[in-house]
Amino acid sequence: MDQVNPETPPSEAQTSSGGWQASLKVWWDEIVGTFLPAIAIVLAVNLFLAQPRTVHGESMEPNLHEQERVIVDLVTYRFRAPERGEIVVLNLPNSHTDPLIKRVVGLPGDTIEIANGKVYINDALLDEPYLNQETPGHVARQLVPEEHVFVLGDNRGSSNDSRYFGVVPYEDILGRAWLRYWPPAEVGLFHP
């Protein structure tokens, strides 16, 4: 019968093998205990609360530029409707293009008309202090249906918007642009 003398130190092979296994267990526990919950939180935030997006194109200049980065709030419109002046990110139905970023100008129940370079809401000239140009084109007076918005880009001369694809149903709005985080010199919240 084999006996082990408790005063005899373990062999070097036994020590290094046990140390390696203990290190692996500590490493694995660290991954499971720290990194997996962190990844789950990041995924949950990205899927349900907010997403980073990159601006593509010039349709929102001079207020948003190519390659600027924004955080899109995915929660607000679950509790309230979009408001005039808010910048939204939307999908075009039946389109395989990237989401678009536009400004809400017409709300449900509004009558909207574009004539002589101006936008009229309910027969009143829309005050748009964020613009540096007129609005080209003509849109005959029309009613914005319930649960829809009329959107325009800020660069009215170079924007694919509701003048061309019509009103946007709420269900096609991904969220509102909440914060610009890149470039660092332009960091700030968006206000309608």
Secondary structure, DSSP 8 states (H G I E B T S, - for coil): -----TTS---HHHHHHHHHHHHHHHHHHHIIIIIHHHHHHHHHIIIIIEEEEE--SSTTTTTS-TT-EEEEESSGGGTS---TT-EEEE--TT--S--EEEEEEE-TT-EEEEETTEEEETTEE---TT-SS---S-EEEEE--TTEEEEE-SSGGG--SHHHH--EEGGGEEEEEEEEEESGGG-EE---
